[in-house]
Structures are given as structure tokens and as C-alpha cells.
């Protein structure tokens, strides 16, 4: 007989993916102000991780060809990620800043 809470893992995974799409704009829509010319779904899983000299991930590459897009992890002097710059297939970019409190816990994410 399976455990009663076995359903939790797939449900949490699906919800996390949906929140990621909404929060990080993985799904672009045609904008009337011309901000993004690309519309359609982007590949969700990375193809390649590019590391810096400290062997920490610096860029995450997704997709191939015309649907290629990337996320660049921008680190502070301590080597902690504080911004994520996303470059979409149409070469437009968006950057989010991760705001933390004194205890190094994420308190909000804002567009810069």
C-alpha cells in the first residue's frame, strides 16, 4: 500500500514550475508597447551551465537556434547571487534583483 503523502511531490513540483513561469516570465506574450517581439513558450530546462573561475554557475543556457535564451547570475563581492539577467530569443532583456534581509533570507524580488 503506497504512503498517503506520495502525491505531494508531483503536486509541489507542478506548482513550483507554474510559479517560476509567472515570476520569471518564462512565457512571453506579445506586448502592445513593443517591449518583446517574441511570443511563445520557451524551453523550461537548461541545456548548458557555464561556470566562472570559482566554479560557480555564471550563465544558464536554454534552447537551441532561434528559441535560444539565457539567464546570467550576477554575484556580489561575497559571491552570492543578487541579480538575474534574462536575455530572451528576440535579444530583449529583463533583470530582477533579489532583496534579502540581514539574515540573508529573500524578502522580495524586484525588476531593475
For each residue, the residues with C-beta under 8 A, 3 or more apart:
1:
2: 6
3: 6
4:
5: 8
6: 2 3 9
7: 10 11
8: 5 11 12
9: 6 12 13
10: 7 13 14
11: 7 8 14 15
12: 8 9 15 16
13: 9 10 16 17
14: 10 11 17 18
15: 11 12 18 19
16: 12 13 19 20
17: 13 14 20 21 44
18: 14 15 21 22
19: 15 16 22 23
20: 16 17 23 24 26
21: 17 18 24 25 26 27 44
22: 18 19 25
23: 19 20 109
24: 20 21 84 86 96
25: 21 22 28 86 94
26: 20 21 41 42 44
27: 21 41 42
28: 25 36 38 39 40 42 88
29: 36 39
30: 36 37 39
31: 34 35 36
32:
33:
34: 31 37
35: 31 92
36: 28 29 30 31 39 88 90 92
37: 30 34 90 92
38: 28 88 89 90 92
39: 28 29 30 36
40: 28 67
41: 26 27
42: 26 27 28 62 63 67 69 88 89
43: 47 62 63 67 69
44: 17 21 26 62
45: 62
46: 49 60 61 62
47: 43 61 62 63 64
48: 60 61
49: 46 57 59 60 61
50: 57 58 59 60 61
51: 54 55 56 57 58
52: 55 56 57 58
53:
54: 51 79
55: 51 52
56: 51 52 73 75 79
57: 49 50 51 52 60 73
58: 50 51 52 72 73 75
59: 49 50 70 71 72 73
60: 46 48 49 50 57 70 71 73
61: 46 47 48 49 50 68 70
62: 42 43 44 45 46 47 68 69 70 71
63: 42 43 47 67 68 69 89
64: 47 67 68
65: 68
66: 89
67: 40 42 43 63 64 89
68: 61 62 63 64 65 89
69: 42 43 62 63 86 87 88 89
70: 59 60 61 62 86 87
71: 59 60 62 84 85 86 87
72: 58 59 84 85 86 87
73: 56 57 58 59 60 81 83 84
74: 81 82 83 84 85 95
75: 56 58 78 79 80 81 82
76: 79 80 82
77:
78: 75
79: 54 56 75 76
80: 75 76 104
81: 73 74 75 84 98
82: 74 75 76 97 98 100
83: 73 74 95 96 97 98 112
84: 24 71 72 73 74 81 95 96 98
85: 71 72 74 93 94 95
86: 24 25 69 70 71 72 93 94 95 96
87: 69 70 71 72 91 92 93
88: 28 36 38 42 69 91 92 93 94
89: 38 42 63 66 67 68 69
90: 36 37 38
91: 87 88
92: 35 36 37 38 87 88
93: 85 86 87 88
94: 25 85 86 88 111
95: 74 83 84 85 86 111 112
96: 24 83 84 86 109 110 111 112
97: 82 83 109 110 111 112
98: 81 82 83 84 106 109
99: 106 107 108 109 110
100: 82 103 104 105 106 107
101: 104 105 107
102:
103: 100
104: 80 100 101
105: 100 101
106: 98 99 100 109
107: 99 100 101
108: 99
109: 23 96 97 98 99 106
110: 96 97 99
111: 94 95 96 97
112: 83 95 96 97
